[in-house]
């Protein structure tokens, strides 16, 4: 990456290696959770920006932020009208909805537009089925903001299948 891109990027360059085709076992992994309304699984960009800023500010105030290399925000759509966001933190955050996730999660990295999620879910189902397992729930980690995805030339998204 050239210096000009590094100086204009707000998101760190994403390393796909730890996430692509990996299994993660979490025992009470701590997150703070918040949600926004959406229309047919499409959140409004201003809503995402405000919720991310609010969650980040709460975690920062509580000194519960992860280092940049460990940063993780998962998105889960329980319905076409609501999206939940889970930001990993190092300790409970006062005033936040603190939740713990436990279980086995298989992750795979995809590169492309957000509207490819249904296609990615089908690919994940094949991978999970090939392991002789079933998926309970899907989470997605959008690794960079749209501006940085354009700068880097990749829009990496990590799909997590809870097994």
N, C-alpha and C positions, 0 to 999 in steps of 0.2 A: 504494500500500500504506500502511495507516495505521501510526502509530508503535507501537501495541500489538503488531501482527503482527511488525514488524521486530525488536522487543525479545525476542520469544519464539521466533523462528526461528533454527535453527542452520545452515541451508543458505541460501546467497544466492539471491535471486530469479533465475530462469533467463531468459535472453534467447534466444528461439528463432531470431532472424534469421540468425545466422551458421551455423546448422546445418540449416535446413529447405530441402531440395532442393539441397544444396551438394555439390560434389566436392572432396575433399581428397587431395592427393598428398603422401605421407609418404616420406621417405628416412631410414631408420634412426631413426625416432621412438622415443625411449627410454621404456621402461616397466619397472616391477617387477611380477612375476607371482606369484600364489599361487592355490591352489585349495581348494575345499571339496566335501564330499559333499552330494548332494541326493537327493531322492526324486521320481522322475518330473518332473524339471526344477524342483522346488520346493525351494529351499534353506531351511534352518532359520534364522529371524531371528537367533537368538543366534550362529550361525556367521558370518553376514554381519557382524554388529557386531564380533565379535572379529577377523576377518580384516582388516576395514577399519582397525580401531584399530592392529593390528600393522603393517600396511603403512604407515599414516600415521606411526606412531612411528619406523619404520626410515627413512623418507624425511626426517622432521624431524631425526633424529639426524645424518643425513648432510648436512643442509642442502641437500636436493635437491627440496624442495617447490616446486610451481608456485604462482604467484599465484592467488588465488581465481577471478579471471576466466578463467584458463586451465586450471583444474582439470578433469581428465578421468579417469574410471574406466570401463573397458570390461568387460562381462561376456560370456563365450563359453561355451556349453554343448557340449562335445564328445560328451556322452552324457547320457541321462536321470539318470545317477547322479553326475555331476561337473560343477562349474562352475569356470571359470578367471576370475580377475579381474586386470585389467591397469591399474595406476595410473601415469599419466604422471609422469615426474620430469625434473629438469633435468640430472642426471648419474648415473653408476652409483652404486648403493647397496651398500656392503659387506655381505655376508651375505645379500643378497636374490637372487632369481632375476631377473637383469637380462636383458631381451629388447628387441630392436629390431624394429619393424614398418615395412615398406616396401611401397609399392604405392599404388593408387588406390582410394579409398573414397567411395562415394556415401552421403550421410546425409539422413535425413528425420525430422521431429519428429512424434511422436504424443502424444496426451493421453488417458489412460484407465487402466483397471486392468491390472495385470501379466499377467493371464490372457488379454489380447487379443493377446499376442505372435504366435500363429499367424496371426491375421487381418492383423497388421501385416506379417508376412513375405510374405503373398500380395500385399498392396499394394506392397511393395517390389519384388517380382518383376515386377509389371506396369510399374513405373517404370523398372527396370533394363532390362527387355526392350524398352521403348519407345525406349531409347537405343541399342538394338542390341548390348547387352552381356550378359554372364552373371555370376552371382554365384558366388564361390568359397566364401565364409564370411560369417556374420553375427555382429556384435557389437552389444551394447546398452549405452547409457549411461543409467542411471537417475539423473536430474538432481537429485533431492531425496530425502530420507528420507520415509517415510510421514507422519510428524508434520508436516513442512513442506509436503508436498503438500496435506495437509488444510487447513493454515493459508492457503496461497496459493490454494486452490481449483482447482489444476491438478496433475496427475501427469504431467509431461512426461517422455517417454522418447525418446531419439534412437537410431534404428536405423542402423547402419553396414553397408553391403554392400561387402565387398571384391570388387572387379571383376577 
